[in-house]
Amino acid sequence: MSRIILTAFFAALLAMGGVQSANALEGAYRTDWTRARQACADVGIAPGSSIFDQCVVDLYYSLWNEEYETER
């Protein structure tokens, strides 16, 4: 009986860790997009314009490529 309880507890603990990791990744993803938006606004590009949107996308993916280049 105690093995079943221990196994269930361990499975729940692993599931919780997975959810927290997913939440942390999602938070980092949002923070990176926010930083890219802020950087484009800081250089004077008007938010809401197509040029602003393109700046954000280009900056985000350029930084992402630099960060993960060593993993390729």
N, C-alpha and C positions, 0 to 999 in steps of 0.2 A: 504494500500500500504506500509506504513512504517513497519508494522508487517512482511510482506514478505521480505523486505530488511533486517530487523533486524534478522530474522530467517536465511536467506541466509548467512549473515555475521557471525552469530554464528556457523553455520555448517562449513563454511570455516575455521574459527578459530579453531574449534575442529579438523578438518582434518589436519591442519598445525601442531598442537600439537602432533598428532599421528605420523606424518612423522618425526618430530624432535625427538620424543622418540625412534622411530625405528632406526634412525640414531645414536643416542647416545648409544643404546644397541649394535648396530653393531660395533661401534667404541670401546666400552669396550671389546667386544668379541675379536676383532683383537688385542687390547693391551694386553689382557691376554695371547693369543697365542704367541705374540712377547716376552713377559716376560718369558714364559716357554722356548722358544727357546734360549733366552739369558742366562738363568740359566743353561741349559744343555751345552751350549758352554762354559760358565764360568768354569765349572768343568772339562773341557778338552775333552769332547766328540766331535769328528769330525762331523761338519755339513754335511749333505748329506748321512750319513751312516744309515743303518737300526737301529742301536743301538741309534743313535741320535733321529731318528723319534719316536722310542718307548719311549725314555726318555721324549720327549716333550708331547706325548699323556698321558703317565702315570702321569707326573707332573701336567699337566693342569687339568685332571679329579680328581686327588687327592685333589688339592686345591679347585676345584669346589665343591666336596663333602663336604669338611670341611666348606666352606662358606655357603652352603645351607642346612646343616644338621639340623639346628634348624627349618627349614620350613617343615620338614617331620614329 
